[in-house]
Amino acid sequence: MESEKNYIVGIFDNEHHLLHGVKGIRQAGVKIQEVFTPYPVHGLDEELGYKRSKLPIAAFMFGALGTSLALLMQIWMMGFDWPMIVGGKNYIALPSFIPVTFELTVLLAALGMVGVFMVVSDLKPYKKVKTFDIRSTDDKFVMAVDLATNKLEKNQITKILSDNHATEVYYKEFE
């Protein structure tokens, strides 16, 4: 069983207050664990200091695998395993392989990215999700600050959140 986790949760009314609040809160030395929003907020990842994702590299690798497998499969089947002349073309006619190659490239890239996203996001059917505030799925912007990773006291963090446009600040504990 995990140890108890203590958080301070700040609620923001709109994305502009959230973006300015994140900047001010980080400048005050508070480490923000995560921000939950009802929709994507442009520029939030830069304000939180997140690095650029490496998911495009994984997408390219899965696409390259799909292209390679499609070409290998078609060249083997049409050129060596069961060679047939279709429409007067050569056994290995690369232009006629393009549609299947394209489809398999897209299929493996898409399925691979679904798998990578689930692993990276730690999505498991048996995992109990920590819900900081249910309103984050409706119209509020929720910021979670883990007390264990911050050197400042609970009262100081609460004051910093309030001073940086948080409309509501409260303490939350998970087991």
Secondary structure, DSSP 8 states (H G I E B T S, - for coil): ----EEEEEEEESSHHHHHHHHHHHHHTT----EEE-SS--TTHHHHHT----SHHHHHHHHHHHHHHHHHHHHHIIIIIIS----TT--SS-HHHHHHHHHHHHHHHHHHHHHHHHHHHTT--TT-----S-GGGGTT-EEEEEEGGG-SS-HHHHHHHHHHTT-SEEEEEEE-
